[in-house]
């Protein structure tokens, strides 16, 4: 009888371990970006749009990401993280002046963001080093 009891305990313990291991949420690496806390009540939709934007960005769908980030900003204009995400998407699209504006807004909202400070300094430095494109010559009449 003791062998049966030990076997039963072992089977129950093994089953419990299996059930607990399936409780862990399997998250793709690109979604491991932590959300800033606390998220204000009613701003959940902004976070959802931001997450969708990150998903699209990771898939290379930059235009869809920009659309989602803008939707998040419309819901919560004080959400500094989404301003940084939008700046990164703009930068990826080559829209430097828009990216600079979004980094500045993120820093206005959250002055301690080191990522935004570094990216802004890098972009502003690049903008100063890059000579403006010459205007095309007017066509002769």
C-alpha positions in Angstrom: 0.0 0.0 0.0 2.8 2.5 0.7 4.1 2.1 -2.8 0.7 3.0 -4.3 0.5 6.0 -2.0 3.9 7.2 -3.1 3.1 6.6 -6.7 -0.2 8.5 -6.4 1.6 11.5 -4.8 4.2 11.5 -7.5 1.6 11.4 -10.3 -0.3 14.3 -8.6 2.8 16.3 -8.2 3.9 15.8 -11.8 0.4 16.7 -13.0 0.5 19.9 -10.9 3.9 20.8 -12.3 2.6 20.4 -15.9 -0.5 22.4 -15.3 1.5 25.3 -13.7 4.0 25.4 -16.5 1.2 26.0 -19.0 0.0 28.9 -17.0 3.0 31.0 -18.0 2.1 33.3 -20.8 4.3 32.7 -23.8 5.2 36.2 -25.1 7.1 36.9 -28.3 10.3 38.7 -27.6 9.2 41.9 -29.5 6.4 42.3 -27.0 8.5 42.3 -23.8 8.6 46.1 -23.8 7.3 47.1 -20.3 4.4 49.5 -20.0 5.0 52.6 -18.0 3.0 52.5 -14.7 0.6 53.6 -13.6 -1.6 53.7 -16.6 -4.4 56.2 -15.9 -8.0 54.9 -15.9 -9.5 55.3 -19.3 -6.1 55.3 -21.0 -6.0 51.6 -21.5 -7.0 52.1 -25.2 -3.9 54.3 -25.7 -1.7 51.5 -24.4 -3.5 49.0 -26.7 -2.9 51.2 -29.7 0.7 51.6 -28.7 1.1 47.8 -28.4 -0.4 47.3 -31.8 1.9 50.0 -33.2 4.9 48.1 -31.7 3.6 44.9 -33.2 3.3 46.5 -36.7 6.7 48.2 -36.3 8.4 44.8 -35.5 6.8 43.4 -38.6 8.2 46.2 -40.7 4.7 47.8 -41.3 5.9 51.3 -40.4 2.9 53.2 -41.8 0.5 51.1 -39.8 2.6 51.6 -36.7 2.5 55.4 -37.2 -1.3 55.2 -37.6 -1.6 53.3 -34.3 0.8 55.6 -32.4 -1.1 58.7 -33.6 -4.4 57.0 -32.4 -2.8 56.5 -29.0 -1.6 60.1 -28.8 -5.1 61.3 -29.7 -6.5 59.3 -26.7 -3.6 60.3 -24.3 -1.4 63.2 -25.6 0.6 63.0 -22.3 1.8 59.5 -22.9 5.5 60.0 -23.4 6.3 56.5 -24.4 4.2 56.6 -27.5 5.8 59.9 -28.5 9.2 58.1 -28.4 7.8 55.2 -30.4 6.3 57.5 -33.0 9.7 59.3 -33.2 11.4 56.0 -33.9 8.9 55.2 -36.6 9.3 58.6 -38.2 13.1 58.2 -38.1 12.7 54.8 -39.8 10.7 56.5 -42.5 13.4 59.2 -42.9 11.1 61.9 -41.5 13.8 63.5 -39.3 12.0 66.8 -38.5 8.9 64.9 -37.4 11.0 62.5 -35.3 12.8 65.5 -33.6 9.5 67.1 -32.8 8.2 63.8 -31.2 11.4 63.3 -29.1 11.1 66.9 -27.9 7.5 66.3 -26.9 8.4 63.1 -25.1 11.1 65.0 -23.1 8.7 67.8 -22.3 6.4 65.3 -20.8 9.1 63.1 -19.2 12.4 65.0 -18.9 14.3 62.1 -17.4 13.9 59.9 -20.6 17.6 59.1 -21.4 16.6 57.2 -24.6 14.8 60.3 -26.0 17.7 62.6 -24.9 20.3 60.5 -26.7 18.1 60.0 -29.9 17.3 63.7 -30.0 21.0 64.7 -29.7 21.9 62.2 -32.4 19.2 63.5 -34.8 19.9 67.1 -34.1 23.7 66.5 -34.6 22.9 64.7 -37.9 20.6 67.5 -39.0 23.4 70.1 -38.4 26.0 68.1 -40.3 23.7 67.4 -43.3 23.7 70.3 -45.8 20.3 71.2 -47.1 19.4 69.8 -50.5 19.9 72.4 -53.3 16.7 73.6 -54.9 16.3 72.6 -58.5 17.1 75.2 -61.0 14.0 76.9 -62.6 13.1 75.6 -66.0 14.0 78.0 -68.9 11.0 79.6 -70.5 
